[in-house]
Amino acid sequence: MELKEPLSFEKQIKKLKSHGMVMEDEARVKEILAEINKITMFLRWMDC
């Protein structure tokens, strides 16, 4: 399975905005993305 190159938080935010997401606090969005990344990594580890 080929993995995609990970996007930085800034690039993830830019992509979300390009899809129409409106955000007031980009610092808070980065915190949320970091939490989602931690959860995703944990779930992938548990699936091994």
C-alpha positions as CSV (number, residue, x, y, z in Angstrom):
1,M,0.0,0.0,0.0
2,E,1.4,3.4,-1.0
3,L,1.1,6.1,1.6
4,K,0.4,9.7,0.8
5,E,2.9,12.4,1.8
6,P,1.7,14.0,5.0
7,L,0.6,17.6,4.8
8,S,1.7,20.2,7.3
9,F,-1.0,21.8,9.4
10,E,-0.7,25.0,7.3
11,K,-1.3,23.0,4.1
12,Q,-4.2,21.1,5.7
13,I,-5.8,24.4,6.8
14,K,-5.3,25.8,3.2
15,K,-6.9,22.7,1.8
16,L,-9.9,23.0,4.2
17,K,-10.3,26.6,3.3
18,S,-10.2,25.8,-0.4
19,H,-13.2,23.4,0.2
20,G,-15.1,26.3,1.8
21,M,-14.4,25.9,5.5
22,V,-14.5,29.2,7.4
23,M,-12.4,29.4,10.5
24,E,-11.9,32.2,13.0
25,D,-9.0,30.8,15.0
26,E,-6.3,29.0,13.0
27,A,-4.3,28.2,16.1
28,R,-7.3,26.3,17.5
29,V,-7.7,24.5,14.2
30,K,-4.1,23.4,14.4
31,E,-4.7,22.0,18.0
32,I,-7.7,20.1,16.7
33,L,-5.8,18.7,13.8
34,A,-3.0,17.5,16.1
35,E,-5.5,15.7,18.3
36,I,-7.1,14.0,15.2
37,N,-3.6,12.9,14.0
38,K,-2.8,11.4,17.4
39,I,-6.1,9.5,17.5
40,T,-5.6,8.3,13.9
41,M,-2.1,7.1,14.6
42,F,-3.3,5.2,17.7
43,L,-6.2,3.6,15.9
44,R,-3.8,2.5,13.1
45,W,-1.4,1.1,15.7
46,M,-4.2,-0.8,17.4
47,D,-5.3,-2.4,14.0
48,C,-1.8,-4.0,13.5
